[in-house]
Amino acid sequence: MQCTFDHVHLRTPDPEATAAWYERMLGAEVIRTTQQGKPRVDMKLGGQRIFTVAIAPGEKVGAAPISPYAGIDHFGLFVKDIDKVYADLKAKGAEFTKDIHTPRPGIRIMFIRGPEGVSIELLERDEKYR
């Protein structure tokens, strides 16, 4: 069996606000469609599809976990000039959960919190570690 990555799926009480955050903070392309007669808001980010689904009023869903935890902990996005990205995100009011640091030679990373507590890593690798 051969698999290729298809999408990330986010549950949110407000798909429009979630998409607007990803567009403003990370440059996501917002894609609006209608499916089964209902509006749908999805995104394209880093070449990948991110689907959103609205949490209906009164729908029982678990609270967003606090990182680190078992299972999918975060998703990572490669960036160039991480210092500039940090400054841009800071100016936009991003919530940083870890400032820029170097966990090992050749890689610098930082983490921000997205809507619904999603943990997002932004990283810059030296060319020799790509």
Phi, psi and omega in degrees: 000138175239130181244149170233150182291135182250307185195168168245143182240123181246134173260133185209147176288344184216086181304323179297314180294321178298312180298319179298321179296311181296326178292312183291315185280319190238002177077023179297148172270122181271133182238117180253129178221178172239129178229129182053039177078004182241145178293145179226140179238118177234177182216163169236126183217125179060031180081002182245154178271137174237118179263143173243152173223134182286137171276119182291147176306131179082353179293136181278115175225150177288157177291152176296136179287161177256125183290144000274150178208168180289152182092202180290117184268322182194170167239151186245142179235128176284136176227159171253143180059066185301330178295319177293317179300317178302312181298317179298314180295321179298316179296331179275356178087022179299148175266112180271131175260340171211126177287174180302131174209168182244098182288337176200162182304138175089001180219134175237136184223161171209162180231141172234161177255127177265183177304148181059025174078011180297129179270126183235123176264135172245129185223150176234126180249143169298148182310320184290348180254009179272000000 
